[in-house]
Amino acid sequence: MNRYPVWKYAILVVALLVGIIYALPNFFGEAPAVQVSAGKPTTRVDTATLARVEQALAQAKVEPESIALEGSSLRVRVATPEEQLKVRDLLQRALVPDPADPGYIVALNLVSASPQWLTALNARPMYLGLDLRGGVHFMLQVDMQAALSQKAEAFAGDLRSRLREANIRHGGINRAGQSVEVLVRDPQAAERVRNLVSDQFADFQLVQRGDGADARLVASLTAEAARRVQEQALKQNITTLHNRINELGVAEPVIQQQGLDRIVVQLPGVQDTAKAKDILGRTATLEMRLVDESAEARAAELGSGPVPFGSERFLDREGRPVIVKRQVILTGESLTDAQPGFDSQTQQPKVDLTVDAKGGRIMRDVSRENLKRRMAILLFERGRGEVLTAPVIQGELGNRFQISGAMTVDEASDLALLLRAGSLAAPMEIIEELTIGPTLGAENIAKGFNSVAWGFLAVVVFMVAYYALFGLFSGLALAVNVLLLVAVLSMLQATLTLPGMAAMALALGMAIDSNVLINERIREELRNGVAPQAAINAGYDRAWATILDSNVTTLIAGVALLAFGSGPVRGFAVVHTIGILTSMFSAVFFSRGLVNLWYGRKKKLKSVAIGTVWRPEPDGAITRSTGR
């Protein structure tokens, strides 16, 4: 009646072993480390960088605990914070000879101190939030006026092309801030301009100022279009920040919108505020421009003449000068995708680009008029531009086109990555910064751990005092619940914050409810004169429906918090929801396994240690017994 088959005990043993293995890394803490990541879009952190770091450390006679490439960054783990600072300064000198043009970012960081055998099993600790691990917090202000100005600049270029195609004469097009002025020579031309703008540029509205020869049409964004431009700029900046920061190996960064024009960035584990600013400074803007191939431009490339008017001089990835025109054909805002691949005819590496409908229309017009000319793709970072590539336009382009030429597979992958993640729709500036030191984080962890530990101890003491041996079984089941909860959170690589630790403490109180229901049900069966073995069986079977109902209703509330909450609320909901699921397993399945293991082998069981059982007598008096 109260015996588990072997396969059920096997499940319990496997669950315990998995829980122990995946929860164990959380008890080793974190070790100081130095993280090396790319400081420029064209810099790679690879085995060559690893060799340079090892050589620099060997020359300084420094022996780190480990050096490993993790994703697109390299991490040097050391024993003490003093050694961490020494290695940081050493690598800074070795890898960044010119601080004004850093090729690498060398920053302080924290890594898991778990032994290698646990890491080999992919057992990693939970990510810790900013309030537990320490790190940096930034508030960034997006320059919405610049986004609107960029929209007006793009409109001016499009309008110039459309007027030329429609053969509408005008006295010039100039951008003044976020407005575009069109000088018109007669009322007929003004009317044709108004019709063209209303038909093809619904986001802009025209107002005529002046009469006669001084007449001009002023185009400005509508209120709805301006709001849409600002929303798109904010979303694109958030996506770009995600792409850039995720590539740096920062564990679980928080990047989210706040208000209409602000972005919050939290980088747990990053201790150096200055280096964190460098990480954010990696964000860049992308532009496509035509290469100036005039004789004057060629002379300027060779250094024997000035740069022609209307052009600029930039360097490519090999350090060669390229003269490009100032007029921007497309920005990264129009680029929707960039993927590496191979040319079907030549089998050479290539990059496939996809632009939006507006960008495709511009590319068709520009490529048709500039066949066999070069078009440069520039990446602007920290106010400095660099030519990523300058291919020759071989035919009419559209929404999809490719870049091919003398490049390797790795170069094609790097270029695609830069094109996908390198564009900001609008510049940003840091208006608030906050550093939370690892000492404060450790203090928060200690307080959270103490609250969970003391809460667990108080619950177990009460259960043992009130339910005797069954209370001890409940306490062991509660310990397994905490173990499985931590293991599942670690396997999911969830981020634990202070609200999450509060949810963990709450899960203890809620998990014990199931055992209270079971124990009281067993007591009730014993009061009714049922034999102990039958009372145990009936107690678990009949309490299950109540346990399921109560946990499902609580689970619904947790799922609602998970679906509609954000930030700390969402962190609380994750731990709360997983805690409910693990409590159902431990309180019913595991605790019954313990009871069956202890009492199930006794055929003539006369009593059970479940505390005092109050039994009513026929004359109305109440007697008590222990177990029966």
N, C-alpha and C positions, 0 to 999 in steps of 0.2 A: 504493500500500500504506500509506504513512505520510503521507497527506494528509487534511486536514479539508475538508469542503465549506464553502462560504461561510456557510451558516446557523449552523454550529457556532461559527465565529469571531465571528459576530454575537452569539450568546448570550454568549460570553466577554466581548466588549466591553461589552454591556449590563450584565452582572453586575459588571464592574469599575466602570462609571460609577455604578451604583446603590450599590455598596459605598462608593465614594469620597464620594458626596453624603451618604449617611446616616451615615457614620462621621465626617465632617468636623466636625459640631457639637461632638463630644467634645473637640476640640483648642482650642476657644476659651475654655474654662473658664467661670467664673461671675462675675457682676458683683453688687456690693452693691445692695440694693433695700429699699424700705419697702412693706410690705403692709398694706392697709386692708381689714378684714373687719367683718362685722356683730357688734356686741357684745351685741345683744339679739335675741330671736327675732322681734320685730316690726320690726326695722330692716332696710332693704334697701340693698345696694350696687349702684347703677345709674348711669345717665348723669348724673342730678342730683348724685350724690356725686362723679363725675368732674369735673363743672363746678366744684364747691366746691373740690376739690383743686387744679385748674388756677388758679382765682382766688387761692387762698391762696399758691401758689408764685409767681404773677405779682406779687402785692403785695410779697412778700419778695425779688423779683428773683432767683429761683432757677430755673435752666434745667436740668431733668432730661434724661437721654438719651432716655427714653421713658416714657409713661404709658399703661397698657392695662388694660382690664377682662378678667379671666380667670375665667370661671365666676362664682362668687359673691363674688369678691374683686377688689380693684384693686391693681395693683403699679406703683410708681414706681421706675424704674431710674436709678441715679446712677453717677457715675464713681469716687468714692473713698469709703472708709469714713467719713472725716470729714464729707463731704457727706451721707452716709447718716444719721448721727446728727443733723445739722442739720435735715434734712427730717423725720425722725421727730419731733423736738421741735416743729417748726413745725406739722405736721399734728395732733399731739396737742392743741395749743392751739386749733387751728381747728375740729376735729371733736368734741372731748371737752371742752366747757366745764365739765362737772360730773364730776370723777373718781369721785365716789361712785356715779354712775349713768351709766356709759359707754355711749353709743349705738354707738360703733365701737371696734374694737380696732386699734391702730396698732402694728405689730411690725416688727422687723428681719428681713430675709430675704435669700435669694440667688436670683438668676434667671440663666438662660443668657445668655451674652454673644455668642451666635451672631448673625451679620448677618441683616437682615430677609429677604433673598432665600432663605436657607435655611429660615427659619421659614415663609415662604410655601409652600415645597414640603413642609411638614409634617415637615421633618428636624429632629429634636430630639435632644439628648444623652441618654445613659442616665441614669436616676435613680441617685444615689449613696446608699449606706446611711449610717447614722449614723456608722460608724467612718471613712468617707472624707470625708463632706461636713461633718460637725459637726452639732450640734443639741442637743436635750434628750431626756432619758430620765426617765420617771416610773414609779414603782411605786405603784399605787393599791390601797388596802384597801377592800373592799366590806363595808359594815355589814350582815352577815347577820342580826344580831339585829333590826335595823329591818325587814328583809324578813319575818322571822317575825312580828313585831309587826303589820305591815300585813296579813298573812294572817289573824291572829287578829281584827283589827279588822273585816275584811271578813266573816269567819265570824260575828261577833257581829251584824252587820247582817242577814245572811242568816237566821240562826237566829231573830232577832226577827220577821222577816216570816213565816217558816214556822210558828212557834208561833201567830202571830195567825191565819194561814189555817186551821190545824188546831184553832183554838179551845181551845188548851191554856193554862190560867191559870198564871201564875208571878209571883214577887215581884220580878222585875227581872233584867236581864242586864248584867253589868259585865265589862269587860276588865281583867285584872291582868297586865301584862307580855305574855307570850305565851300566857296561859291565859284562858279565858272562864268566868265563874261564872254559873250560873243558880240563882236562889233558887226553891225549890219549897215548896209549902204542904202537900202530903200525898203519901203513897207512890204513889197512883194517878197523880198528875201527874208524879212522878219517873219512873215506868215509861213513861209516854207520851213523855216527853222523850227517854229512852234509846232507845226504839224509833225515834223520828223521826231522831235523830242517826245511829244505825247504818244506817238505810235511805238517808238523803239526804246524809250527810256522812261518807263512809268514811275520810277523811283524819284525822278526830278521834276520840279515845277519851275516854270519860267515867269519872270517879271520883267517888263520893259521899262527902261529908264532912259530919259532924254528923247529928243526928236531930231529928225533930219540926219545930217551927217554925223552927229554925236550920239545917235541912237545905239543902244546896246541892250542885249538880252542877258539877264542874270539868272542862271540856273542854280538851284539849291535843293538839297535833299528834303523830301517830305518828312514829317515827324515820324510816321510809321516806318519809313525806310531807314531813317537814322537810328531808330530803336533796334531794328533788325540788324543793322551793321554792327552796332555795339554788342549785341548778344552773340553774333557770330565771331567777333573778334575775341570776346572773353572765352568762348568755348574752344576756339582754336589755340589760344594761348595756354589754356589748361591742358589740352591734349599734347601740345609741344613740350610743356614742362614735364608731363608724365613720361613721355618718350625719353627725354634727356636724362632725367633723374633716375629712372629705372635702369638705364644703361650704366649708371655709375655704381650699382651694387648697393645702394642705400636700402636697407630692409624696411619694407612697408612704409614708404613715404605717404604722407597725407597731403593731397592737393585738392582743394575744393573752393568753390565760389563763395564769396561773402559779400552780400549787397549787390549793387548793379555794376560796379567797376573794380572790385577788389578780389584778390586771390590769396588764400591762406596756404602756406607751404610749411609742413612740419617734417623734419628730417631726424628721426630717432637715431641715436648712436653717434651722430656727428658732433664732435666736441669743439671744433675750431670754427668760430663764426666767420672769420675772414675767408677760410677755405669754402665754407658753405656758400658765401656770396660768389665765389669763383664758380661754384657748381651752377648756381642760377645764372651767372654771367655767360655760360656756354650757349644759352639760347640765342638764336640768330634769325636773320631775315633773308629770304631768298628772292633773287631777281633774275630775270632773263633780259639780256640786252644784245643788240647787234654789235659785232666787232667792227671797229673803224679800220677799213682796209685802204684808205687813201695813202698817197705817197708821203704826206706829212706824218700820218700815223706810223707808217713803217719806219720813217726816220726817227720818230720819238721812241719806238721800241728798241732801236739800235743805240739810242742815247745820243744821237747826233742832231736832235732838233727838239723844239718844245712840243707839248701835247696840243693838238688842234683844238680850237674853240668848239665847245659842245661835246667834248670827249673827256675821258678820264683814264688814268693809268693804274692798272692793278697787276699783281703777280699771280701766276698760276701755281699749282701744287708742286711744280718742279723749280719754282723761283724765277721763271721766265716772265718778262713784262708782256702784258696784253693791253692794247688800247681799245676801250669800248666806248660806245656812245652813251650819253647821259640819259637818253630817253628810255624808260622802262617799258618793255613789251608786256611782260607778265610778272606777277609776284607769286610767292608761295601760297597765297590765298587761293589761287586758281588751281593749284596742283592737288589732285585727289589721291593719287597713288603712284608709287615707283617701285618696280620689282626687277631684280636681276634675272637674266636668262641667257639663252644662246641663239644666235642668228641661225635660222633654218637653212640658209644657203651656204654661208661661210663657216658655220659652227664656231664663230668667235663670240666671246662674252659681250653682252649688251645690257642695256637698262631700258625697260619699257615704262614710258611715262603716260599717265592719264590725267587730263585736265577737265575742268567743268565745261559746260556748253559755251559760256562766254569766252573762256580761254581757248576753246577749240576754234571758235569763229575768228578770234584774233590771230591764232597761229596759221590758219588757212590764208588770211589776207597777207600777213607778214611773209610767210614762206613763199607765196606766189610771186611777191614783188622782189624777193631777195634770194632767188635760187643761186646755188654755188657760192653763197657767202656764209661766213661763220656767225654763229650765234653763241654768245657766252652765257653760262649759268654761274652766277656769283652768289657767294654766301657772305653776308655781313655779320660780323661778330665783334662786340665791344667797339663799334665804330670803325672797324677795319674790314675791308672787303678782300675776298680771295676768289679767284676764278677756279671753280671746280672742274669745268670742262668747257671747251669751245669747239663743238663739232661743226662740220660743214652741212648746210641745208641741201639735201640731195633731191628733194621733191616736195610737192605740196603736202603740208601737214594738216592734222585735224585734232580731234579729241584724244586720239591715241597715236603716239609716235615713239620712236626708239632712238637711243644714243648708242652708237657702236664705234669701234676704232681700236687703236692699239692699247688695250687694257686687259689685265688679268681677271680671273674669276673673283679674287679677293677685292680687287679695285672696283669691279662692277657691284659687288655686294656693298662695299663701303659707300659708293656713290649713291646707290639706291637708298641706303639708310640715311645719309645726309639729306637727300632730297625729301624723304618722307618726314623726317623729324626736325628739320632745320629751320622751319619758318615760323615766325611770330607775326600775327596779324597786326599787332600794335606794340610799341615799346612799353616797358614797365619800369617802375622804380620802387625800391624798398622804403616803405614809410614806417614800418615797425619791426623791430627784431628783439628776440628774447632768447636767452641761453639758459637752459636748465641743466645744471651740472650733474654728473653721475653720482655725486654724493647725495644730493637731494633725491634722486631717483632710487638709490639704494635704501634711503630712509623710508620712502613710500612703500617699497617692496617689503621691508621689514615690518612696517605697520600693517600692511595688507595681509602678510603671512601670519602675523600674530593674531589678527582678528579671526582668520579662518581656523587657525590651530586652536585657539581658546574656545571658539564656538563649537568645534568638533569635540574637544575634550569635555565641555559642559554637557553636550547632548549625550555622549557615551556614558558619562558618570550617572546622569539621570536615568538612562535606559537600563543600565546594570542594576541600579538601586531599585527600580520599580518592576523590572521584568526578569531579574536574576540572569540565568544562563541565556534565555531568549533575548535579553537586553544586550548580552555580549555578542550574540550572533548578529543582532541588528547593528551594533557598533562596527563589527568586522565588515558587514555589507556596506555600511556608510563609508568606511575607509576605501573599499573597492570602488565605490561610486566616485570618490574624489580622484583615485588613481586613474580610472577610465576617462573621467572628464579631462584631466590634464593630458592624458595620452592622445585623446581624440583632438583636442585643441592643438597639440604639437604636430600631429599628423596632417592636420588641415593647414598648418602654419598660420594660425589665427593670431591676431594682435591682441595681447592682454593689456588692459588699461586698469586704472583704479575702479571705474564702474564695473569692469569685468570681474575684479576681485570681490566687489560687493555682491555681484550676482552669484559668485562661487560660494560665498558665505550664506547667502539666502538659499542656495540649492541644498545646503546641508539640512537646514530646518525643514525644507519641503520634502526632501528625500526620506527623512525619518517618519513622515506621516504614513507612508505605505506600511512600514513595519509596525507602527502603532495600530493601524487598522487590522493587520494580520494577527498581532498578539492579542488584541482585545476580542477578536472573533474566536480565537482558540480558547480564551478564557470563558467566553459565553457558552461555547460547546461543552466545556468542562463543567460549568455550572448546571447545565441541563442534564448532567449525568452521562455524557458520552465518554467512551473509552479514550484514553490519551492518544493512541495511534489514529483513531477515527477523528478525534478533535483536531489534531494537527492537519490531517488531510482536508477536513471540511473548512478549517480556518483559512488555509491558503486558497482553496478553490472558490469559496464564497466571498472572500475579500477581493478577489481579482477584479470583479465587475466594478466595484466601487473605486478601486485604485485606478482602473482604466479611465473611468468617467472623470475623476478629479484631475488626472494628469492630462487628458485630452483637452479639457477646458482651459487648463493653465497653459498648455502648449499653443492653443489658439491665440491667447494673449501674447505669448512670446513671438509667434510668427507675425502677428500684426505689428509689433514693435520692430521686428526685423525688416518688414516690408516697407514701413512708412517712416521709420526712425532714421537718424543720421548721426554721425559723430559718436559721442559717448553713449547715447541711447542705443545705437546699433551694436556697440561693443557689449553693452549689458545684455541685449537680446540674444546675441550669439551664445554667450556662456549660459544664459538662462535656458535657452532651448535645448542645447546639447545636454545640460545638466538634468533636464526632465527625462530625456531618453535614457541616459546612463542610469538614472535612479530607478527606472522601471525594471531594467535588467538586474541591477544589484539587489534591490529590495525584494524582488519576487524570486527570480531564478537562482541567484547566488545564495541568498539567505536560506532558501529551502534546501539547496544542496548541502549546506552546513548542518541543518536540522536533520535531514535524511541520513547524513553520514554519522551523526551522533546517536540518533534515536532509532533510525530505521532498522538496524541490525538486532534490536531487542524485541524478541517475539512476545514476551509477557511483560509489557511495560505497565507499571502500576501508577506512576506519577511522572510529571515533567516539571522542571524548574522554570516556572514562568511567573514567579512572584505570588502574591496573595490573591487567592480566588474567593470572592465573597459569594456564598451560596445561601439563598433564602430557605428557611425551614417552614414546614406546614403551619406551625402556630404563629407565624409572622416574625419570629426572631431571625436574626442573621448570624450565621457562623462563618468562619473563615478556615481555609486550608491552604496548603502550599502545593499547588499542582492539581489536586483533586478534591 
